[in-house]
């Protein structure tokens, strides 16, 4: 059975067997603050975290699961069907969570979970085009029914913008050379296959690729996936929207898998935790900018060594938790 363990496409062997959702105990302890809580899993996946949260809730507890991947939503719906009316699936982007929840009649929640990144389930489905280890059409859309594919995005983007995206979203030092090679290749023939793109990047990297700790195409594939799905741009708004719907004492938990995600989440949460500009000794806020949350975790929670031993894909996970004031 495939699970919804999230991971970054780090170029290591895709033969690693699937494992349980990362930081599961820590997530459940953070979010189930009351047995009758209303929780939202904004990145439902195959429902691994959601199943554990539903088990921890009491009879009056409810969980709403949001996902923009129809396949994941179907799989999660089957997995969580035994929980009956306690679970409600919602199709859509997690960035639209306030609209989705209000349409479902939910106006206040006790907890939000966002497990960012691409899932093992998506990586393992060759036809989705996320991984360069299997030949497939360059799709990479988390919702394959909407937006342009990675192949279409690569066909239309200017070289300057492509170089910037690979450097910024992939933190790839060879972004200029890779962007030039992609533009030259697409002038000869359409660039539409995962292996075609990976082999092109390998040629650009040259003999030095043998010294790479990861496959030389890893960072470029990550950058393209982030750009196609607009994964980073909406994270600040996502945090703000979730906090706006939290009841006092409710919790926000976010699991990220690379520095770009974690940095965006950290800054968004801290901005809500440090809004007040009054002197520390002032007994009552006078600036009118009261803090919205407190940081439950000042540093991200990382998986224990035992979890990483069981599930190497968890090694890069970081969990940040905030509580509504």
ABEGO torsion letter per residue (X at the ends): XBBABBBBBAGBBAABBBBBBBGAAAAAAAABABAABBBBBABAEAGAAAAAAAAABBAABBBBBBBABAAAAAAAAAAAAAAEAABBBBBEBAAAAAAAAAAAGBABBABBBBBBEBBAAAAABAAAGABAABBBBBAGBABAABEBBAAAAAAABBAAAAAAAAAAAAGBAAAAAAAAAAAAAAAABBBABAAAAAAAAAAAAEAAAAABABBAAAAAAAAAAAAAAGAAAAAAAAAAAAAAABBBGBBBBBBBABAAAAAAAAAAAAAAAAABABBAABABBAAGBBBABBBABABBBBBBAAAAAABAAAAABBBBBBBBX
